[in-house]
Amino acid sequence: MANVKLDRLDRQILKLIADDARIPFLEVARACNVSGAAIHQRIQKLTSIGILKGSQFIVDPEKIGYETCAYIGLNLKNPESFDTVVEELKKIPEVVECHYTTGNYDMFIKLFAVNNHHLLTIIHDKLQPLGLSSSQTLISFHSAINRQLPIGELIDDEEAE
């Protein structure tokens, strides 16, 4: 993955929209002292090169009844089945993240369940049939930090060289 050089305006735009995804482009333009058209072009560029991946509303799982957050390390009986397992994990709506990892696990997933009984059902009925040799479940009591990478505190490209 190649690093993309961002200039000061790109970083300023990213900071503003990361702080408030609903900020109007004209307000961003005023804060950056450029035209609205320039902001639209920069946003389009940042999107096309993959730095911006869209905007979204974030639903709080607990507020809609999903009280258990779990992280599960998965080891596969057949490591060649990575792609097949990932496709099957995509079909489990409670699974919200899946990472290939180093260390003790082949994969590490994050999921939400209504309660511990629901979590057990997901593990038994949906995960075990995927061909696991073992798994380890960690239940999160509370997320102490949950944020995006803070754009305003990142090292400038000029400072890094």
N, C-alpha and C positions, 0 to 999 in steps of 0.2 A: 504494500500500500504506500503510494508516494505521498509525501507531505506536500500540501499546497501552500504556496506563499500567500499570506494575507497581508494587505496593506492596512494602514491605520483606519481608513474608512470602513473596510470590511469588518475589522474587529469592533469598531464603534457600533456598526449596524447590528452585528451579532449580539453584543452586550445588551443593546436596547430591546431587541426582539426576544432574547432569552429571558430578560427580566419581565417582559409583558408581551406575550404572543398576540394580544389583541390591539397593540398600539397601532394607530393609523400610520400608513406610510408617510403621509404629509407631516405628521408629528416627528417621525424619524428624520425626514428631510430637514425640517427646521432645526432639530437638535444637532444634525451633522453639517448644517450650513451648505446644503446642496439642493438640487431640484428634486421634485417628486419623481420625475422620469429617471434620474440617476439612481434613486433608491430602488425603483422597480427593476432596473437593469441589473443592479448588484444582487438583489434578492434572486432574480432569475438565474444569474451566474452561480451564486452560492448553492442554489437548488440543483442546477444541471451538473455541477461537479461533485454533488453528493454530500456537501457539508450540511446543508439544511435538508431534512427528511420530512418536511411537512409540519403541520401544526395539528394539535388534537386537544380534546377535552380529556381530563384525567378523572376517571371514576374512582372513588374511594371504595375498595372492595368491602370493607367492614360496614360501611353505611348501607350496602345492599344485601347484607346478610352473610358475607364470607368472612368469618371471624378467625379462621386459621390460615396463617401463611407458613409454608414449609419449603425448605430447600432439601433436595434429595440428590445424593451422589449415586450415580448408576454405573454399574459394571456389567458389560455385555458378555454373554456366553460366547458369542461370535463377533469379535470386533469389526469384521468385514461388513456387518449389517448396520453400520452407522447410519447410512442414508435412509434405509428402510425404517429404522427406529425413529429417526427424526420426522419422517413423513407421518408415522403413526402418532407421534407426540403432538404434531400439529392438529390432529383430529380430536385431541382431548382439550376441551375449552378451558379447563381449570389451569392448564399449563401455560404460563405467561412468558417464560424465558427458558432457553436451553443453550448451554455453553459446552463446547469441547474444551477439555481441561488437561492439564498435566497433573501429576501427583497420583492420589489414590483412586481416582474415578475416571472412567472413560468420558462421562458426561455429567453435567451438574444442571439440575432444573429447579425452577421456582414455580410454585403453584399456590393457588388459593382454594380453600375448602370451606364449606359452611361450618363444620365443626370437626372434632377429631374422628368421629364415626364416619363422616363423609370422606375424610382423608384416608382412613383405613380402606374404605371401599374403592377409592381411586387406586391406591397402591395394589390392592389384591386383584381387582377386576380389570384395571386398565393398564397398569405398569408391568406387573409380573408376567402377563402373557406376551410381552414384547421380547422375551428371551434374555432376562437378566440373570447373571450369575450371583449378583448380590446388590444390595442397595443400603444406604444409610440415610435416615431422615432426621433433619434438624428442624424444630419448630421455632419460629421467630415469635417472641413475646411482643416486641415493639421495634419499630424502625427508628433508630436514634438520628440517623442522617439519611436523607433521601432527596437528592438534588441532581441537577444537571451539572456538568463541568462548568465552573464559574468563569465565564469568558473574560470578565474584567480583570481577573487575577492571573491570567495566563501570561507567560513570557512573550514579549514581542518578538517577531521573527528577527528584527535587527539586533535585539539583545542576545538572542540565542547563538548568533554567529561569532 
